[in-house]
Structures are given as C-alpha cells and as structure tokens.
C-alpha cells in the first residue's frame, strides 16, 4: 500500500517574555507553517514575522500527531539573537537550539494550543545540569 501524503497549512502566534522585567512584557509573533503528513509524522517549513527578513530560507519543522496531541521541533537555519537595541543578529557559525512545541487539538482538530521551550544554555555541574530555558505559549489554526 502506498503512503498517503497530506499537505496542511497552519497560521498562528507564539509568545515569549521580552526582557527580564517582572511586569508581563510578552511579545506575540505571527507564524505560518506548511507541513506534509505521512501517517502520523510530518515534515515542513515555518516562517515568522520576527525573523523572516533575516534568513534566506525558512525554518525546518519535524513532528508527529498522536490522538489529540501535536508535537514538533522547529529548527532555524542558524543561531540568532536580539542585540541591546532589539535588532536581530544572526551567527552563521552557530547552530540554533531546537525549539520543542507540544500542543493539544481542539475537538475538530483545526486548532492547537500549547507551549514551547528551548534550552539556550546547558552546563554539567557535578551530577546535575545547569540550564537556561526560554519558553512560552502558542496557538495555531489549520487553514485547509
């Protein structure tokens, strides 16, 4: 039996805390994803409004769907960060950390709400690890 490939288009927003203030300064960034599903796994690309003008190719998306859950990893072409003025700076010599997304489908499987996290620093400290993790929320809607 031949595998069945299904192409899907998604649009959404992810949010993150911008800066280190205790006051909620969450920034929302819109994104779009184009994925091709084969059985319960998928691969595709993603672009977002914050980084689309600094990269010459989209981020790669790989994930799976399991009943009411959708899990995927987003990988940008290279590392990037914001400087003191809030401008995006890319570093082609460094790999961007994987961004792990986990969301729950609504009843009609057209919307997903969830959380994302990315480990930006990790160091072994004795028998444990010292880590710095960024995280936030995301919501997205299937467009087709």
N, C-alpha and C positions, 0 to 999 in steps of 0.2 A: 504494500500500500504506500502510495506517495505521501510525503508530508504535506500538510496544509499550511500555507503561509498567509497570515492575515496582517495587513498594514493598518496601523492606527495612528491618528494624530491627536495629540493632547496639548492643552494650554493650561497654564496655572501660574501660581505665585509661590515663592519661598520667602521666608523672612529670617532675619538674623539681627542680633543686637549690634548696633553700630557704635563702637566706642565702649568705654568702661564705666559709664555713668550708672548710678543705681536707678535713675529715672528711666522708664521704658523708652528707649530710642530704637525701636525695631524698624528696620528698613525692609520694605517689600520689593521684591524683584520679580518681574514677569518673565516667564519662560515658555518655550514650546518644545515638544518632543515629537519625533517621528520614529515609530518602532515597528519592527516586523516580528510577529509572534509565530513560533513554531512549537506546537504542543503547548506546554506551559512556560517555556522560556522565551526571551526576546532580546533583540539587539537593535540599536538605533543610534540616533544623534539628538543632541539638545543644544539650543541656543538660548541665551538670556539677555535681557535688556541692559544689564550692567557690563557684561564682558564681550558682547558680540562685535564691537568695533575694534577690539584689541587683538583678537585672534583671527588667523586666516583660514581656520577650519573649525567646525563645531566640536563640542564635547562628545565623547562616546558614552553610550548608555548600554548596560547589560543587566538583565534581571530575570525575574520569574514571577508567575502568578500562581498562588496556591489558595483555592477556595475564595475567601473574602479578603485575602492579603495580596499586596503587590510590593515586591522588594526589588530594588535596583541600585546600581552603583553608577555614579557619574564621574567621568574622568576627563578633565580639561587637557588641552594639548601640552601645556607646560605650567609651571608654577606662576602664580600671580598674587599680588597683594596691593593694598592701598597705602600710599605714602602719607606723610603728615598733612598734605593738602587735600587728601581724599581722592587723588588721581590713581588710576590703576597702573601698576608697573609689572611687566612680565619678566620672568627669568627663564630663558630657554634652556639654561644649563641644569635646571632642577625639574624633577617630576612633580606634578601636582598630586597631593594626597587624594586617595579615594574618598568620595562623599557617599555615605550609605543612607539610602532612603527606605523607609518602611511605612506603608500606608494601608488603610482599611477601605475597601469598596463600600459604597452605599448599596442599597437593595437592588437598584437597576444596573449596577456595575458601570455607571457613566461618570461617577465622581469618586475621587480618592482623597482622603485626609490623612495626614500623618506627620512624622518627624524625620529630620535628617541629622546626621552628625559626621564630623570629620576630625580625625586626630592630626593636629598640626605639629605636635612635638611629643616625642616619647624617649625616655632615657631609663636605663636599668639602674635601680637604686637599691643595692642589697639584693634581697629576694623579690622585691617588688619593682613596679614601673612607675615612674613619674610622668604623667601625661598632661598635655593641654588639649582640650577638646572644644571645638566650636559646635554649636547645634542650633536648631530652630525648627520651625514648622513649615509645612507646605500643604497646598490644596491644588488639585488639578481636575480638569473636566475633559472627557473624551469628546472630540469634535466630529467623529464619523461613526 
